[in-house]
């Protein structure tokens, strides 16, 4: 076991000052950066006379004293003049941004009066708790508050616009419960990134940079299939393969077909750990015996046997076994996959994707030669691309199954559960046996009252959205239409409602509703803050106390990365934990919150024998060792009906949805489904694509002067990227002002052009998080450009309910 060094070992020599009493007082304090929505990075802050002047990463393996731009810029987050400094009450119309200062007691009393009314009337479900991301602001305490109050309604912008499609695909495939597997870049022989940009994704790009460098030194081949020449595609030695937007499913099926046709896949893995051998009847349902066992054709006995009892299950073939006295016509699940993939020959897949046919054969041959040390990223937080994304993400998993790259060196390693995931599992009584990063101890919670009302998601549709979780559009519908019942109040934390959800105009209409009560907890003014009835100012991550566990470097480094107060609160702000505790007391729920935030913090670390005081003295606690492989799906079984990774879904809700709708978006065997919006027509219509940038994080960074300085912008953060040939036809030159509009949503704006060869000609591109309209945001660049969500229609993917954030058509022209 290795522990973090003490403060005196980690501070820089330049801070050692002579003993002259007139010299400034210099201190170095430990904490963590939460400048993005990823798990925090341990930092050490330099203070001069109590003011933070410098931030560096802690010297622990994988971080090695480094921190990304967002970490250095925490200083501006702390000292930004337009931070929310004290509680506010709205005094103008919704959207005007007019407020008056009030006390914390007044704020809690006014919020409690509204919430207590609904609870006393027997309708706690009228309250919605809207959250940004699972790794910001004490999610377990937020979750506990909602359960104690009695509402079933939680939503996350993460589920709606980031991870919803991928999470549903993981649930259907069987990797849910692991919360994904991570790429072992450092040991991979081949890295295939499909519309994924780990070096510019806005969260932990600096971790990926180091492992990518290590992989390239070892000779790893890196291929990036993406409509845009992304930061990852642009690194020396990587190959960029341009692809038509949202045709990844056809690309994957083309590669899968070639692997099967050329016999390059891992037969043993498919037989032992997937449901590829199960027999599927003509009606689309799996064949079972009287005891409910899934049946396969066992070539050892030349007959049917249970899946887990067959010595040599056939992967391919059509069979007509007699079961219960009746002949059944069946094909294996893998045969059905092979048949479907056969319709995507390299030539046909090329027509759909614009990727050359020869490239399919080349990539398949390279993958087959390198397996299983191949990473094919199915990163859930970057999955909500289009209405076809859930099925596409399933195909990513299936490609990985063919290569046998689950939890092996150079493949995708098992992510253990961090303390937030552990809490949610324990609180729900989940029996899944995926290990915790560190021994987890529950914080001081009490059993909560039973919640009887269904969530607005589950009460919406008897068949659709069987895998949904925390999708904001259901909330918006319940506010506007009061169906299936009304949402009358919302507490929003770390969620820029009008900048992170598609079809901004519809959400704005919901926030404008006069009888809707909105509470916003945030660090600084965002667009939706202008519509709040009460605004509660949050502490920033240099002022807050919160425990996080994390792992990196292929899982070999396990870390407790705590947010610790480096300075006392700058203003009349409160740590979000204190906000929940204080509000609960006003609601008469003190018996459930009879603890302090320090007790909540220390309780989670009890199993390690450390506490707040230890971490303040020593910094991040960590244990470094060797990566652990070969656990999933080998020791830990997938959470599917077959207890195997599933090529063909046997989940009853999916089978039922497909039977009822015949909609290919719910097909138990995934296929490429064309986008609902069709294709661009005319020279001035394009797909609108978007992405995060490494130095920004959705809407968290645009009011940070350090990150918005022009000289740090080499990407064109506030510009519209346009393919050079298309721009030439439209008479648009670099830096010209361009008008952009959407006929579907009514969105319209002006934006400067970035003319580039690095973009598919069918598309234009803009970074997310810009185009703010908040009345009190002071950094001009944050208001520049466009809010891409104003141009994206209100689609919902059929199985998950997730948004289609890359499925939009816009028109452009040079502005006069």
C-alpha positions in Angstrom: 0.0 0.0 0.0 1.3 3.4 -0.9 0.1 6.7 0.6 0.3 10.2 -0.5 3.3 12.3 0.5 2.9 15.0 3.1 2.5 18.6 2.3 6.1 19.5 3.1 7.3 16.9 0.6 5.1 18.2 -2.2 5.5 22.0 -2.1 7.8 23.7 -4.5 11.2 25.1 -3.5 10.3 28.5 -4.7 7.8 28.9 -1.9 10.4 28.4 0.8 10.7 31.9 2.2 13.2 33.4 4.7 12.1 33.9 8.2 11.6 37.7 7.8 8.3 38.5 9.4 7.6 41.1 6.7 7.5 38.5 4.0 4.1 37.4 2.7 2.7 34.3 4.3 2.9 31.4 1.8 1.0 28.1 2.3 0.3 25.1 0.2 -3.0 23.3 0.8 -4.4 20.1 -0.6 -7.7 19.9 -2.4 -9.2 18.7 -5.7 -10.2 20.3 -9.0 -13.8 20.0 -10.2 -13.4 22.2 -13.2 -15.3 19.6 -15.2 -18.0 17.0 -14.7 -15.5 14.1 -14.4 -14.2 12.7 -11.1 -12.0 15.3 -9.4 -8.3 15.5 -9.9 -6.2 16.0 -6.7 -4.5 19.4 -6.6 -2.2 21.4 -4.3 -2.9 25.2 -4.1 -0.5 27.9 -3.3 -1.8 30.7 -1.1 -0.1 34.0 -0.5 -1.6 35.9 2.4 -4.7 33.7 2.2 -5.3 34.2 -1.6 -4.9 31.3 -4.1 -2.3 32.3 -6.7 -1.3 28.9 -8.2 -2.7 25.4 -8.7 -0.8 22.3 -9.5 -1.6 18.6 -9.7 -0.5 16.4 -6.8 2.5 14.1 -7.3 0.7 10.8 -7.5 1.0 8.2 -10.2 -0.9 9.1 -13.3 -1.2 12.7 -12.4 2.5 13.3 -11.7 2.1 17.0 -10.7 0.1 17.8 -13.9 -3.3 19.4 -14.2 -5.3 20.5 -17.3 -6.2 24.1 -18.2 -9.5 23.8 -16.3 -7.6 23.1 -13.1 -5.3 26.1 -13.5 -8.4 28.2 -14.2 -10.0 27.3 -10.9 -8.5 30.5 -9.5 -10.9 32.5 -11.7 -13.8 30.4 -10.7 -13.1 31.3 -7.1 -12.5 35.0 -7.6 -14.9 35.7 -10.6 -16.6 39.1 -9.9 -20.0 37.8 -11.2 -20.2 34.7 -9.0 -23.5 34.2 -7.2 -22.6 35.6 -3.8 -25.8 35.4 -1.7 -29.3 34.1 -1.9 -31.7 35.8 -4.3 -35.4 36.2 -4.8 -36.9 37.0 -8.2 -38.6 40.4 -8.3 -39.1 40.8 -12.1 -40.8 38.7 -14.7 -39.4 35.2 -15.4 -36.4 35.6 -17.8 -35.7 39.2 -16.9 -33.0 38.3 -14.4 -34.1 40.8 -11.8 -33.5 39.7 -8.2 -33.2 41.1 -4.7 -30.9 39.8 -1.9 -32.4 37.8 0.9 -31.1 35.8 3.8 -30.5 32.1 3.9 -33.3 31.7 6.4 -35.7 33.6 4.1 -34.7 31.5 1.2 -35.1 28.2 3.0 -38.4 29.3 4.5 -39.9 30.3 1.1 -38.7 27.1 -0.6 -40.0 24.9 2.3 -43.4 26.6 2.1 -43.9 25.5 -1.5 -42.5 22.0 -1.1 -44.3 21.3 2.2 -47.6 22.3 0.6 -47.2 19.6 -2.1 -46.0 17.0 0.4 -48.8 17.7 2.9 -51.3 17.4 0.1 -50.0 13.9 -0.7 -48.1 14.9 -3.9 -44.4 14.9 -3.2 -44.0 13.7 -6.8 -44.8 17.2 -8.0 -41.1 18.0 -7.2 -38.4 17.3 -9.7 -34.7 17.2 -8.7 -32.7 18.1 -11.8 -29.0 17.3 -11.7 -26.2 17.9 -14.1 -23.8 15.0 -13.7 -23.2 12.2 -11.2 -19.8 13.5 -10.2 -20.7 17.0 -9.1 -22.0 18.3 -5.8 -22.7 15.4 -3.5 -25.1 13.3 -5.6 -25.7 10.8 -2.8 -26.9 13.5 -0.5 -29.0 15.0 -3.3 -30.5 11.5 -3.9 -31.1 10.9 -0.2 -32.9 14.3 0.1 -35.3 13.4 -2.7 -36.0 10.0 -1.2 -36.7 11.4 2.2 -39.0 14.1 0.7 -40.8 11.4 -1.2 -40.4 12.2 -4.9 -39.5 9.6 -7.5 -38.5 12.2 -10.0 -34.8 12.8 -10.7 -33.4 13.9 -14.0 -29.8 14.3 -15.2 -28.7 16.2 -18.3 -26.0 13.5 -18.4 -28.7 10.8 -19.1 -30.6 13.0 -21.6 -27.7 14.4 -23.7 -24.6 12.4 -22.8 -25.0 8.8 -21.7 -28.6 7.7 -22.1 -28.2 5.8 -25.4 -25.0 4.1 -24.2 -26.3 3.3 -20.8 -29.3 1.6 -22.3 -27.1 -0.3 -24.7 -24.9 -1.5 -21.8 -28.0 -2.6 -19.9 -29.2 -4.6 -22.9 -25.8 -6.0 -23.7 -25.0 -6.9 -20.1 -22.3 -4.5 -19.0 -24.6 -2.4 -16.9 -23.5 -2.7 -13.3 -19.9 -2.3 -14.3 -20.9 1.2 -15.4 -18.8 0.6 -18.5 -15.4 -0.7 -19.1 -12.5 1.6 -19.9 -9.9 1.3 -22.7 -6.5 0.0 -21.7 -4.7 2.3 -24.2 -1.2 1.9 -22.8 -1.2 -1.9 -23.6 -3.3 -1.9 -26.8 -2.0 -3.0 -30.1 -4.8 -1.3 -32.0 -7.0 1.6 -31.0 -10.2 2.2 -32.9 -12.1 5.4 -32.0 -15.5 5.8 -33.6 -16.8 9.3 -33.3 -15.0 9.5 -30.0 -12.4 12.1 -29.1 -10.6 11.2 -25.8 -8.0 13.9 -26.3 -10.6 16.7 -26.6 -13.6 15.4 -24.7 -13.6 18.0 -22.1 -13.0 15.9 -19.0 -9.8 13.8 -18.4 -8.0 14.6 -21.6 -4.6 14.9 -19.8 -4.9 11.3 -18.5 -5.6 10.1 -22.1 -2.7 12.1 -23.4 -0.1 10.3 -21.3 -1.5 6.8 -22.1 -1.8 7.6 -25.8 1.9 8.7 -25.8 2.9 5.5 -24.1 0.8 3.5 -26.6 2.4 5.2 -29.6 5.9 4.6 -28.3 5.0 0.9 -28.2 3.9 1.0 -31.8 0.1 1.0 -31.3 -1.9 1.8 -34.4 -4.6 4.5 -33.8 -7.5 4.9 -36.2 -10.1 7.6 -35.7 -13.4 7.3 -37.6 -15.1 10.6 -37.3 -16.8 13.2 -39.5 -14.4 15.8 -38.0 -10.6 15.9 -37.8 -10.7 15.9 -34.0 -7.9 16.5 -31.6 -7.4 12.7 -31.4 -7.4 12.2 -35.1 -4.9 15.0 -35.6 -2.1 13.6 -33.4 1.0 12.5 -35.2 0.8 8.9 -36.2 -3.0 8.6 -36.0 -5.1 7.9 -39.1 -8.2 9.9 -39.7 -11.0 8.1 -41.6 -13.8 10.6 -42.4 -17.3 9.2 -42.2 -20.8 10.5 -43.0 -22.5 11.6 -39.7 -24.4 9.0 -37.7 -23.7 6.1 -40.1 -21.5 4.4 -37.5 -23.9 1.5 -37.4 -23.4 0.7 -41.0 -19.6 1.1 -40.5 -19.7 -1.4 -37.6 -21.8 -3.9 -39.5 -19.4 -3.6 -42.5 -16.5 -4.5 -40.2 -18.4 -7.2 -38.5 -19.3 -8.8 -41.8 -15.7 -8.9 -42.9 -14.5 -10.4 -39.6 -17.1 -13.1 -39.9 -16.6 -13.7 -43.6 -12.8 -13.9 -43.2 -13.0 -16.1 -40.1 -11.2 -13.5 -37.9 -13.3 -13.6 -34.8 -12.9 -15.2 -31.4 -15.1 -18.3 -31.5 -14.2 -19.5 -28.0 -15.2 -16.3 -26.4 -18.5 -16.2 -28.2 -19.3 -19.7 -27.2 -18.3 -19.3 -23.5 -19.3 -15.8 -22.6 -22.0 -14.6 -25.0 -25.5 -15.7 -26.0 -24.4 -16.1 -29.7 -25.3 -19.8 -29.7 -28.9 -19.5 -28.4 -31.6 -20.6 -30.8 -34.0 -17.9 -32.0 -37.4 -18.9 -33.3 -39.1 -17.5 -36.4 -41.3 -15.2 -34.2 -38.1 -13.6 -32.8 -38.3 -15.1 -29.4 -35.6 -17.4 -27.9 -36.2 -21.1 -27.7 -36.5 -22.4 -24.1 -37.3 -25.7 -22.5 -40.0 -26.4 -19.9 -37.7 -25.2 -17.1 -37.0 -21.9 -18.9 -33.5 -22.8 -20.0 -32.2 -21.1 -23.1 -31.5 -23.8 -25.7 -28.6 -24.2 -28.2 -27.7 -26.8 -30.8 -25.0 -28.9 -29.3 -22.8 -30.4 -32.0 -21.4 -32.9 -29.5 -24.8 -34.6 -29.2 -26.3 -33.4 -32.5 -29.3 -32.0 -30.6 -30.5 -29.3 -28.3 -29.1 -28.7 -24.8 -29.3 -25.9 -22.3 -26.9 -23.0 -23.0 -24.8 -23.7 -20.0 -24.9 -27.4 -20.4 -23.7 -27.8 -24.0 -20.2 -29.1 -24.7 -19.9 -27.7 -28.2 -22.6 -25.1 -28.9 -23.0 -24.3 -32.6 -22.4 -20.6 -33.5 -23.8 -20.8 -37.0 -26.6 -22.7 -38.6 -30.4 -23.2 -39.1 -31.9 -26.0 -37.0 -35.3 -27.7 -36.6 -35.3 -29.3 -33.2 -38.4 -30.9 -31.6 -39.2 -29.4 -28.3 -42.2 -30.4 -26.2 -43.4 -32.5 -29.1 -43.3 -29.6 -31.6 -40.8 -28.9 -34.4 -39.3 -25.5 -34.1 -37.5 -23.7 -37.0 -34.6 -21.7 -35.5 -31.4 -20.0 -36.3 -28.6 -19.3 -33.8 -28.3 -15.7 -32.7 -24.9 -15.5 -34.3 -26.3 -16.8 -37.6 -28.9 -14.0 -37.5 -26.1 -11.5 -36.9 -24.1 -13.0 -39.8 -27.1 -12.8 -42.1 -27.7 -9.2 -41.2 -24.1 -8.2 -41.5 -23.9 -9.9 -44.9 -26.2 -7.2 -46.2 -23.4 -4.7 -45.3 -20.7 -5.7 -47.7 -17.8 -3.3 -47.8 -19.2 -1.9 -51.0 -22.7 -1.3 -49.6 -21.4 0.0 -46.3 -19.2 2.4 -48.3 -22.2 3.8 -50.1 -23.8 4.6 -46.7 -20.8 5.8 -44.8 -18.5 7.3 -47.6 -15.7 5.2 -46.1 -13.8 3.4 -48.9 -14.7 -0.3 -49.3 -11.0 -1.2 -49.0 -10.8 0.5 -45.7 -13.3 -1.9 -44.2 -11.2 -4.9 -45.2 -8.0 -3.2 -43.9 -9.5 -2.4 -40.5 -11.1 -5.8 -40.1 -7.8 -7.5 -41.0 -5.9 -5.4 -38.5 -8.4 -5.9 -35.8 -8.4 -9.7 -36.3 -4.6 -9.7 -36.2 -4.3 -7.6 -33.0 -7.2 -9.1 -31.0 -7.8 -9.2 -28.1 -5.5 -6.3 -27.4 -7.8 -3.9 -29.1 -9.8 -1.0 -27.7 -13.2 -0.1 -29.2 -14.5 2.6 -27.0 -18.2 2.5 -26.0 -17.8 5.4 -23.6 -21.4 5.9 -22.4 -21.1 9.7 -21.6 -20.6 10.4 -25.3 -23.4 8.3 -26.8 -26.5 10.5 -27.4 -25.7 11.3 -31.1 -28.9 10.3 -33.0 -32.1 8.4 -32.9 -30.1 5.4 -34.0 -27.4 5.6 -31.3 -28.6 3.0 -28.9 -28.5 0.3 -31.6 -25.1 1.6 -32.8 -23.7 1.4 -29.3 -24.9 -2.2 -29.1 -23.0 -2.9 -32.3 -19.8 -1.5 -30.6 -20.3 -4.1 -27.9 -20.9 -6.8 -30.4 -17.7 -6.0 -32.3 -15.9 -6.2 -29.0 -17.4 -9.6 -28.4 -16.1 -10.8 -31.8 -12.7 -9.7 -30.7 -12.8 -11.1 -27.2 -11.4 -7.9 -25.8 -13.3 -7.8 -22.5 -11.1 -7.2 -19.4 -7.9 -8.3 -21.0 -4.6 -6.4 -21.4 -4.9 -3.9 -24.2 -8.6 -4.3 -24.4 -11.3 -2.9 -22.1 -10.7 -3.2 -18.4 -13.3 -3.5 -15.7 -14.2 -0.2 -13.9 -14.7 -0.8 -10.2 -17.4 1.2 -8.5 -16.5 4.6 -7.1 -18.1 5.7 -3.8 -21.1 7.4 -5.6 -21.9 4.3 -7.5 -21.4 2.2 -4.4 -23.8 4.4 -2.4 -26.5 4.1 -5.1 -26.1 0.4 -5.2 -26.2 -0.1 -1.4 -29.1 2.3 -1.0 -31.1 0.4 -3.6 -30.3 -3.0 -2.1 -28.6 -4.0 -5.3 -26.9 -7.4 -5.0 -24.5 -7.1 -8.0 -21.0 -8.2 -7.0 -18.9 -5.7 -9.0 -16.2 -4.7 -6.6 -15.7 -1.2 -5.1 -12.6 0.8 -5.7 -12.1 1.0 -1.9 -14.1 -0.6 0.9 -17.3 1.4 1.0 -19.0 2.5 4.2 -22.5 4.0 4.0 -22.9 7.5 5.2 -25.3 8.1 8.1 -28.6 7.6 6.2 -31.8 6.2 7.6 -34.4 4.1 5.9 -36.6 6.4 3.8 -40.4 6.2 3.5 -41.8 4.2 0.6 -42.4 6.1 -2.6 -45.8 5.2 -4.1 -46.1 7.4 -7.1 -44.4 6.3 -10.4 -41.9 8.7 -11.9 -43.0 10.8 -14.9 -40.9 8.5 -17.1 -42.5 5.2 -16.0 -46.0 6.6 -16.1 -45.7 7.9 -19.6 -45.9 4.9 -21.9 -46.6 1.2 -21.3 -44.2 0.0 -23.9 -41.7 2.7 -25.0 -38.6 3.7 -23.1 -38.0 0.4 -21.2 -34.4 1.4 -20.4 -34.9 5.0 -19.6 -33.4 6.8 -16.6 -33.5 10.4 -15.6 -34.5 11.9 -19.0 -35.3 15.6 -18.7 -37.8 15.7 -21.6 -40.3 13.8 -19.5 -40.1 16.5 -16.9 -40.5 19.3 -19.4 -43.6 17.6 -20.8 -45.0 17.3 -17.3 -44.5 21.0 -16.6 -46.1 22.1 -19.8 -48.8 19.5 -20.3 -49.2 18.3 -16.7 -49.0 14.7 -18.1 -49.0 12.0 -16.7 -49.2 14.4 -13.7 -47.9 18.0 -13.2 -44.4 18.9 -12.1 -44.9 22.1 -10.2 -41.5 22.7 -8.6 -37.9 21.9 -9.5 -34.6 22.2 -7.7 -31.8 22.4 -10.3 -28.2 21.8 -9.4 -25.2 21.9 -11.7 -27.4 21.7 -14.8 -27.6 24.5 -17.3 -31.1 23.7 -18.5 -31.1 26.1 -21.4 -27.6 25.2 -22.6 -27.4 21.5 -22.3 -30.8 20.2 -23.4 -31.9 20.0 -27.0 -34.7 22.3 -28.4 -33.9 25.2 -25.9 -37.0 27.0 -27.0 -39.3 24.3 -25.6 -37.5 24.2 -22.2 -37.7 28.0 -22.1 -41.5 27.8 -22.5 -41.6 25.4 -19.5 -39.5 27.7 -17.3 -41.8 30.7 -18.2 -44.9 29.0 -16.8 -46.1 31.2 -14.0 -47.3 28.5 -11.6 -44.0 26.6 -11.9 -41.6 27.1 -8.9 -37.9 27.0 -9.8 -35.0 26.9 -7.4 -31.4 27.1 -8.9 -28.3 26.1 -7.0 -25.2 27.2 -8.9 -21.8 29.0 -8.7 -22.5 31.7 -11.2 -25.4 33.0 -13.3 -26.4 30.8 -16.2 -29.2 31.3 -18.7 -31.8 29.4 -16.7 -30.9 31.3 -13.6 -32.8 34.3 -15.0 -36.0 32.3 -14.7 -35.5 31.2 -11.0 -37.8 32.1 -8.2 -35.0 31.5 -5.6 -31.3 31.3 -6.4 -29.0 29.6 -3.9 -25.2 30.3 -4.3 -23.0 27.3 -4.1 -19.5 27.0 -2.9 -16.9 26.4 -5.6 -14.7 23.3 -5.5 -11.9 25.1 -3.6 -14.4 25.9 -0.8 -16.3 22.6 -0.6 -15.9 19.4 1.3 -16.7 16.2 -0.6 -15.4 12.7 -0.9 -14.7 10.9 -4.2 -13.0 7.7 -5.1 -11.5 7.1 -8.5 -9.1 4.9 -10.5 -6.9 5.4 -13.5 -3.9 4.1 -15.3 -5.7 1.0 -16.4 -7.2 0.6 -12.9 -3.7 0.2 -11.3 -4.0 3.5 -9.3 -6.9 3.8 -6.9 -7.4 7.2 -5.3 -9.4 9.1 -2.7 -9.6 12.5 -4.4 -11.3 14.8 -1.8 -12.6 18.2 -2.3 -11.2 20.1 0.7 -11.8 23.8 1.6 -8.6 25.4 0.5 -10.0 28.8 1.5 -13.0 29.8 3.6 -16.1 30.8 1.6 -15.5 34.1 -0.3 -19.1 35.3 0.0 -22.4 34.4 1.7 -22.4 31.0 -0.1 -22.9 27.6 1.3 -21.5 24.2 0.5 -24.3 22.2 -1.4 -24.2 19.7 1.4 -25.2 22.4 3.9 -27.9 23.5 1.6 -29.6 20.1 1.6 -29.2 19.7 5.4 -30.6 23.3 6.0 -33.5 22.9 3.7 -34.4 19.5 5.2 -34.6 21.1 8.6 -37.0 23.7 7.4 -39.2 21.0 5.9 -39.4 19.2 9.3 -37.1 16.3 8.1 -34.3 16.9 10.6 -34.5 13.4 12.0 -33.2 12.1 8.6 -30.4 14.7 8.5 -29.1 14.6 12.0 -25.5 14.8 10.9 -23.0 17.4 9.7 -21.3 17.4 6.3 -18.0 16.5 8.0 -19.7 13.4 9.5 -21.2 12.5 6.1 -17.7 12.9 4.6 -15.8 10.9 7.2 -18.3 8.0 7.3 -17.6 7.1 3.7 -13.9 6.7 4.4 -14.3 4.7 7.5 -13.3 1.4 5.8 -9.9 2.9 4.9 -9.2 4.2 8.4 -8.8 7.8 7.2 -10.7 11.0 7.6 -10.8 14.7 6.7 -7.9 15.6 9.0 -5.7 12.9 7.4 -6.4 14.1 3.9 -5.8 17.7 4.8 -2.3 16.7 6.1 -1.4 14.1 3.5 -3.4 15.0 0.4 -5.1 12.4 -1.8 -4.9 8.8 -0.4 -3.9 6.3 -3.1 -2.8 2.8 -3.6 -0.8 1.9 -6.7 -0.2 -1.6 -8.0 -0.6 -3.7 -11.2 -3.8 -3.7 -13.3 -6.2 -6.5 -12.6 -7.8 -8.3 -15.6 -9.9 -11.3 -16.4 -12.8 -10.5 -14.0 -15.7 -9.5 -16.3 -17.5 -11.4 -17.7 -15.4 -14.3 -16.4 -15.9 -14.0 -12.6 -18.7 -11.4 -12.5 -21.7 -12.4 -14.6 -23.5 -9.9 -16.9 -26.9 -8.7 -15.7 -29.0 -10.2 -18.5 -31.6 -13.0 -18.6 -29.0 -15.4 -20.0 -26.3 -14.1 -17.6 -24.1 -13.6 -20.6 -23.1 -10.8 -22.9 -26.0 -10.6 -25.4 -25.7 -10.2 -29.1 -29.4 -10.8 -29.4 -31.4 -9.2 -26.6 -33.5 -11.5 -24.5 -34.7 -8.6 -22.2 -38.4 -9.1 -22.0 -39.2 -5.3 -22.2 -37.2 -5.0 -25.5 -38.7 -8.1 -27.0 -42.2 -6.8 -26.1 -41.5 -3.3 -27.4 -40.3 -4.7 -30.8 -43.3 -7.1 -31.0 -45.7 -4.2 -30.4 -44.0 -1.6 -32.6 -41.9 -3.5 -35.2 -39.7 -0.4 -34.9 -36.0 -1.2 -35.9 -34.8 1.1 -33.1 -36.0 -1.6 -30.7 -34.9 -4.6 -32.7 -33.4 -7.2 -30.4 -30.7 -7.7 -33.0 -29.2 -4.2 -33.7 -29.2 -2.8 -37.2 -28.2 0.5 -38.8 -31.2 2.7 -38.9 -31.1 5.9 -41.0 -31.7 9.2 -39.2 -35.2 10.5 -38.9 -34.3 13.8 -40.4 -33.1 12.5 -43.7 -30.3 14.0 -45.7 -29.3 17.6 -46.5 -30.9 19.2 -49.6 -29.3 22.0 -51.5 -25.8 23.5 -51.2 -26.6 25.5 -48.1 -28.1 22.8 -45.9 -25.9 20.7 -43.6 -25.9 18.4 -40.6 -25.1 20.3 -37.5 -22.5 18.5 -35.4 -21.1 19.5 -32.0 -18.6 18.4 -29.3 -16.9 19.4 -26.2 -13.4 21.0 -26.2 -10.5 20.0 -23.9 -10.3 23.4 -22.3 -14.0 23.8 -21.7 -16.7 21.7 -20.1 -20.3 22.1 -21.5 -21.6 25.2 -19.8 -19.3 25.2 -16.7 -16.4 27.1 -18.2 -17.7 29.9 -20.4 -17.8 32.4 -17.6 -14.2 31.8 -16.8 -11.9 34.6 -18.0 -8.8 32.4 -18.0 -10.2 29.8 -20.3 -11.9 32.3 -22.6 -8.8 34.3 -23.4 -8.3 34.6 -27.1 -4.7 33.5 -27.1 -5.5 30.1 -25.7 -8.0 29.4 -28.4 -6.4 27.5 -31.3 -9.6 25.6 -32.1 -12.1 28.3 -33.0 -14.3 27.7 -29.9 -17.0 30.2 -30.9 -16.8 29.6 -34.7 -18.8 27.5 -37.1 -16.5 25.0 -38.9 -17.3 24.6 -42.6 -15.8 22.3 -45.1 -13.5 24.3 -47.4 -15.1 23.1 -50.7 -18.6 23.8 -49.5 -17.6 27.2 -48.1 -16.1 28.1 -51.4 -19.3 27.3 -53.3 -21.2 29.6 -50.8 -18.7 32.4 -51.1 -17.7 32.1 -47.4 -14.2 32.8 -46.3 -12.4 32.2 -43.0 -13.8 34.5 -40.2 -16.7 35.7 -42.3 -19.9 36.3 -40.4 -22.4 33.6 -41.2 -26.1 33.4 -40.6 -27.3 30.0 -39.4 -30.9 28.9 -38.9 -33.1 25.8 -38.3 -36.4 25.4 -40.0 -37.3 22.7 -37.5 -36.8 24.6 -34.3 -36.8 28.3 -35.4 -33.3 28.7 -34.0 -31.3 31.5 -35.6 -28.0 33.2 -35.0 -24.9 34.8 -36.4 -21.4 33.2 -36.0 -18.0 33.6 -37.5 -16.8 30.9 -39.9 -13.8 28.6 -39.6 -13.1 27.2 -43.0 -11.3 23.8 -42.8 -10.4 20.7 -44.7 -10.9 18.7 -41.6 -14.7 18.2 -41.8 -17.0 16.0 -43.8 -18.6 18.0 -46.6 -22.1 17.1 -45.4 -21.7 18.9 -42.1 -21.0 22.1 -40.2 -19.7 22.0 -36.6 -19.7 24.1 -33.5 -18.5 23.5 -29.9 -21.1 23.1 -27.2 -21.5 25.5 -24.3 -21.4 28.9 -26.0 -24.0 31.4 -27.1 -25.1 32.2 -23.6 -27.8 34.8 -23.0 -27.6 35.1 -19.2 -28.2 38.6 -18.1 -25.4 38.7 -15.5 -22.7 36.7 -17.2 -19.7 39.0 -17.7 -17.2 37.1 -19.9 -18.0 38.2 -23.4 -16.7 35.1 -25.2 -19.1 32.9 -23.3 -21.9 34.8 -25.1 -20.2 34.6 -28.5 -21.1 32.0 -31.1 -24.3 29.9 -30.9 -26.1 27.7 -28.4 -26.2 24.6 -30.6 -29.2 23.3 -28.7 -31.4 26.0 -30.1 -31.0 24.2 -33.5 -31.5 20.6 -32.5 -35.1 19.1 -32.7 -36.8 17.4 -29.9 -36.2 13.7 -30.8 -36.3 10.9 -28.2 -34.6 7.6 -28.8 -37.2 4.9 -28.5 -35.6 2.6 -26.0 -33.7 5.0 -23.7 -35.6 8.3 -24.3 -32.3 10.0 -24.8 -31.8 13.0 -27.0 -30.4 13.0 -30.5 -27.8 15.7 -30.1 -26.1 15.3 -33.5 -29.3 14.8 -35.5 -30.1 18.3 -36.8 -30.3 20.0 -40.2 -29.4 23.7 -40.5 -29.1 26.2 -43.3 -26.3 28.8 -43.6 -25.5 31.8 -45.7 -22.9 34.6 -45.7 -24.3 37.5 -43.7 -24.5 40.8 -45.4 
